[in-house]
Amino acid sequence: MAPGFACINRMMLIPTMSAMHEDGLDLNLLTVFDALLRERNVTKAAQALGMTQSATSHALNRLRAFYDDPLFVKVAARMEPTLKAEALRTAVVEVMSLVRQQILAGARFEPKQARRTFTLCMTDMGELVFLPPLLERFKHDAPGCSLRTMQVPTEQIEGLLASGEADLAVGSIRSAPEGLYQQRLFLHSFVTIASTRNRELGTKLTRAQFESMRHIVVTLTGRTAESYDKVLEEQGIQRKVALLTPHFLAVPLLMDRQPDLLATVPRQLADTFHQLGAVRIFDPPVAIPDFQLNQHWHPRFHHDPAIVWLREAMKRTFENYPHVVTRDMPA
């Protein structure tokens, strides 16, 4: 259950809120407004609040009547905010942030009893690495909570974290905004992979082979010069880039169809592909330094009990993964 949402009525922090507005707005409805802004789905908003779907729909109808506006309209599978709702977004988020930070900051988050959806920004590779152990931890420590992932451009991450639409951003975000907190989870190294059907390679990948063969480059920005790309360029490596894609999981499938392709990816991902019998793993022809994999969050939610628990759960789960002792990094 999201702290400061369904708990507001039970704790009587703002008693008889409806009496505070002569036109009859129950300010508890702002919790529903806030959840719909984040979830864009009535059912998911209800689950995040620990409410029934009918109660959430009823609350939305009351909000619509008060503002004389639909507020959220169905577009495909999502409930998208109207212009009126977007105009109210900042005020609603600030009010709910104030409730979390100032009023409920001392409240405990009880994961065993909580019902809440936590949203993480991560790549498809992050899903492969993080979700299995996280789901196992949630099953035991927070059985009523669920996880949702989002893959978004880097420049959108700060806004999503600030609004509460996302709780954490996880990954090697090289250009993360300075205003975000960050904590190192572990280091990861890079290796080069090739299809098991590639007949040109022996037991070692030479620099000449690396430069002569075509490459898949995984990039969230649609261009190179991210992380290890800079290292290769600084050492004078000239690659023949055949494809830029934001999807790590597409790499082995593409290699199976085009066995002459290479890709340089984090070792954890390469090990997973290798276990599936899809690729062979090689050391790159030049040394590539390890990179930090961090979790990022917004200062607005630094003291939110639920987000504090989530950060600690992430840290406990991955602090020795993969067998690397980590330390906290300053924001």
C-alpha positions in Angstrom: 0.0 0.0 0.0 1.5 3.4 -0.9 2.4 5.3 2.2 0.3 8.4 2.5 -2.4 7.1 0.1 -4.9 4.7 1.6 -3.3 5.4 5.0 -4.6 9.0 5.1 -8.1 8.1 6.0 -7.1 5.4 8.5 -4.7 7.6 10.4 -7.1 10.6 10.3 -4.3 12.9 9.4 -6.7 15.2 7.6 -10.1 14.6 9.3 -13.3 15.5 7.5 -11.5 16.9 4.5 -14.6 17.3 2.5 -15.7 20.0 5.0 -12.7 22.0 4.1 -14.2 23.0 0.7 -17.6 24.5 0.6 -18.3 22.9 -2.8 -17.7 19.4 -1.4 -14.2 18.4 -2.7 -12.9 15.6 -0.5 -9.2 16.2 -0.6 -8.6 12.5 -0.1 -9.6 12.2 -3.7 -6.2 13.8 -4.5 -4.6 10.4 -3.7 -6.7 8.9 -6.5 -5.8 11.7 -8.8 -2.1 11.3 -8.0 -2.2 7.5 -8.5 -4.0 7.9 -11.9 -1.3 10.3 -13.0 1.3 7.7 -12.2 -0.5 4.5 -13.3 -2.6 5.7 -16.2 -5.0 2.8 -15.5 -7.9 2.6 -13.0 -7.2 -1.1 -12.1 -3.5 -0.4 -11.4 -4.3 2.8 -9.5 -6.7 0.8 -7.3 -4.1 -1.8 -6.7 -1.5 0.8 -5.8 -3.9 2.4 -3.3 -5.2 -0.8 -1.8 -8.7 0.1 -3.0 -11.3 -1.8 -5.1 -11.6 -0.9 -8.7 -15.2 0.3 -8.2 -14.2 2.6 -5.3 -11.5 4.1 -7.5 -13.9 4.6 -10.4 -16.3 6.2 -8.0 -13.6 8.6 -6.8 -12.7 9.4 -10.4 -16.3 10.2 -11.2 -16.4 12.6 -8.2 -13.3 14.3 -9.4 -14.8 14.6 -12.9 -17.9 16.1 -11.5 -16.0 18.6 -9.3 -13.8 19.8 -12.1 -16.4 19.5 -14.8 -13.8 17.7 -17.0 -13.1 14.1 -17.9 -9.6 14.5 -16.5 -8.5 11.0 -17.8 -9.7 9.6 -21.2 -9.0 6.2 -22.6 -6.4 6.1 -25.3 -5.6 2.5 -26.4 -4.9 0.6 -23.2 -4.0 3.7 -21.1 -6.0 6.5 -19.4 -4.3 9.7 -20.7 -4.7 13.0 -18.7 -6.7 15.8 -20.4 -5.3 19.4 -20.6 -7.1 20.2 -17.3 -5.5 17.2 -15.6 -2.1 18.2 -17.0 -2.6 21.8 -15.7 -3.3 20.4 -12.2 -0.4 17.8 -12.3 2.2 20.0 -10.6 -0.1 21.1 -7.8 -1.3 17.6 -7.1 2.2 16.1 -7.1 3.5 18.8 -4.8 0.6 18.3 -2.3 1.1 14.6 -2.2 4.9 15.0 -1.9 4.3 17.3 1.0 2.1 14.7 2.7 4.7 12.0 2.2 7.7 14.2 3.2 6.3 16.3 6.0 3.4 14.5 7.4 4.1 10.8 6.9 7.9 10.9 6.9 7.9 9.3 10.3 5.5 6.5 9.4 6.8 3.0 8.9 6.5 1.2 5.7 5.4 -2.4 6.4 6.3 -4.5 3.3 4.6 -7.6 4.6 1.2 -5.8 4.7 1.7 -3.3 1.9 0.0 -3.3 -1.4 1.8 -1.1 -3.9 3.2 -1.1 -7.4 6.8 0.1 -7.6 8.0 1.4 -10.9 11.6 1.1 -12.1 13.2 2.8 -15.2 15.6 0.3 -16.7 16.6 -1.2 -20.0 15.6 -4.7 -21.3 19.0 -5.9 -20.1 18.3 -4.5 -16.7 15.1 -6.5 -16.6 17.0 -9.7 -17.4 19.6 -8.9 -14.6 17.5 -7.3 -11.9 14.0 -8.7 -12.1 14.5 -12.4 -11.2 16.2 -11.7 -7.9 13.9 -8.8 -7.2 10.8 -10.9 -7.8 12.2 -13.5 -5.4 12.8 -10.9 -2.7 9.3 -9.4 -3.2 7.7 -12.8 -2.9 9.2 -13.2 0.6 9.5 -9.7 1.9 6.6 -7.8 0.2 4.1 -10.4 -1.2 1.4 -7.8 -1.7 3.6 -5.5 -3.8 4.4 -5.7 -7.5 6.9 -4.3 -9.9 6.5 -2.4 -13.1 9.3 -1.4 -15.5 9.7 1.4 -18.0 12.2 2.0 -20.7 12.4 5.7 -21.5 15.0 8.1 -23.0 17.5 9.4 -20.5 16.4 13.0 -20.7 12.9 11.9 -19.4 14.1 10.1 -16.3 14.4 13.2 -14.0 10.8 14.3 -14.8 9.4 10.8 -14.2 11.2 10.5 -10.8 10.2 14.0 -9.8 6.5 13.4 -10.5 6.5 10.0 -8.8 5.5 8.2 -12.0 8.8 6.2 -11.5 10.3 5.4 -8.1 13.9 4.4 -9.2 16.1 4.5 -12.3 18.5 1.7 -12.4 21.5 1.3 -14.8 24.6 2.9 -16.1 23.1 6.3 -16.8 26.2 8.2 -17.9 24.5 11.6 -18.2 22.1 11.4 -15.2 21.0 14.8 -14.0 23.2 16.1 -11.1 20.1 16.8 -9.0 19.4 13.1 -8.5 20.7 11.0 -5.7 22.6 8.0 -6.8 24.0 4.9 -5.1 26.3 2.3 -6.6 25.0 -1.2 -6.7 27.9 -3.0 -8.4 30.4 -2.8 -11.2 30.1 -4.5 -14.5 32.6 -5.3 -17.2 32.2 -5.6 -21.0 32.9 -8.4 -23.4 32.4 -9.0 -27.1 30.0 -11.7 -28.3 29.6 -13.5 -31.6 27.1 -16.0 -32.9 27.9 -19.7 -32.3 27.3 -20.0 -36.0 30.2 -17.6 -36.8 32.9 -19.7 -38.6 35.4 -16.9 -39.1 36.5 -16.7 -35.4 38.9 -19.1 -33.6 39.5 -19.1 -29.9 40.6 -15.4 -29.8 39.2 -12.2 -31.2 42.0 -10.1 -32.8 41.9 -6.4 -33.3 41.9 -6.9 -37.1 38.9 -9.1 -36.9 37.1 -6.7 -34.5 37.6 -3.9 -37.0 36.8 -5.8 -40.1 33.5 -7.4 -38.9 30.1 -5.6 -38.6 28.9 -4.5 -35.2 25.6 -4.1 -33.4 25.7 -1.1 -31.0 23.1 -0.9 -28.2 22.4 2.8 -27.4 19.5 4.5 -25.7 20.3 7.8 -27.4 20.5 6.5 -31.0 24.1 7.3 -31.3 27.5 6.0 -30.2 29.9 7.8 -27.8 28.2 6.2 -24.8 30.2 4.4 -22.1 32.5 1.8 -23.7 32.1 3.4 -27.1 34.2 6.3 -26.0 36.9 4.0 -24.8 37.1 2.2 -28.1 37.2 5.4 -30.1 39.9 6.9 -27.8 42.1 3.9 -28.5 41.7 4.3 -32.2 39.4 1.4 -32.8 37.4 1.7 -36.0 34.2 -0.3 -36.0 31.9 -1.0 -38.9 28.5 -0.2 -37.2 25.7 -2.1 -39.0 23.0 -1.3 -36.5 22.1 1.0 -33.6 19.4 -0.3 -31.4 18.0 0.4 -27.9 17.2 -3.3 -27.3 19.9 -5.6 -25.8 17.6 -8.7 -26.1 17.4 -8.3 -29.9 21.2 -8.9 -30.2 21.4 -12.7 -30.2 18.3 -13.0 -32.5 19.9 -10.7 -35.0 23.2 -12.6 -34.7 21.5 -15.9 -35.4 20.2 -14.4 -38.7 23.5 -12.6 -39.5 26.3 -14.7 -38.0 29.0 -12.2 -39.1 27.8 -9.6 -36.6 29.6 -8.7 -33.3 28.4 -6.8 -30.2 30.1 -5.5 -27.1 27.8 -5.9 -24.1 27.9 -6.2 -20.3 29.3 -9.5 -19.2 26.2 -10.4 -17.1 24.1 -10.2 -20.3 26.7 -12.1 -22.3 26.8 -14.9 -19.7 23.0 -15.2 -19.9 23.1 -15.5 -23.7 25.9 -18.0 -23.5 24.0 -20.2 -21.1 21.2 -20.3 -23.7 23.7 -21.6 -26.2 23.3 -18.5 -28.4 26.7 -16.8 -28.4 30.4 -17.2 -27.8 32.2 -14.8 -25.5 35.5 -13.0 -26.3 37.7 -10.4 -24.6 37.6 -7.2 -26.5 40.9 -6.4 -28.4 41.5 -3.5 -26.0 40.9 -3.2 -22.3 37.6 -1.6 -21.4 37.3 -0.4 -17.8 34.4 -1.5 -15.5 31.4 0.8 -15.3 29.2 1.5 -12.3 25.7 0.3 -12.2 23.7 2.7 -10.0 20.2 3.3 -8.6 19.0 6.9 -8.9 16.1 8.6 -7.1 14.7 12.2 -6.8 15.3 14.3 -3.6 11.5 14.7 -3.3 11.2 11.1 -2.3 14.5 10.8 -0.4 12.6 10.3 2.9 9.5 8.5 1.6 9.4 5.3 3.8 8.3 3.1 0.9 11.1 4.4 -1.4 13.7 4.1 1.4 12.6 0.4 1.8 12.9 -0.1 -2.0 16.3 1.4 -2.2 17.5 -0.7 0.8 16.0 -3.9 -0.8 17.9 -3.1 -4.1 21.1 -2.6 -2.2 20.8 -5.8 -0.1 19.9 -7.8 -3.2 22.7 -6.6 -5.4 25.5 -5.4 -3.2 27.5 -8.6 -3.8 26.4 -9.1 -7.4 28.3 -10.4 -9.3 30.6 -11.1 -6.4 31.8 -7.5 -6.1 31.7 -5.7 -2.8 30.3 -2.2 -3.4 30.2 1.0 -1.4 27.7 3.9 -1.5 28.6 6.7 -4.0 27.7 10.4 -3.3 25.0 12.0 -5.4 
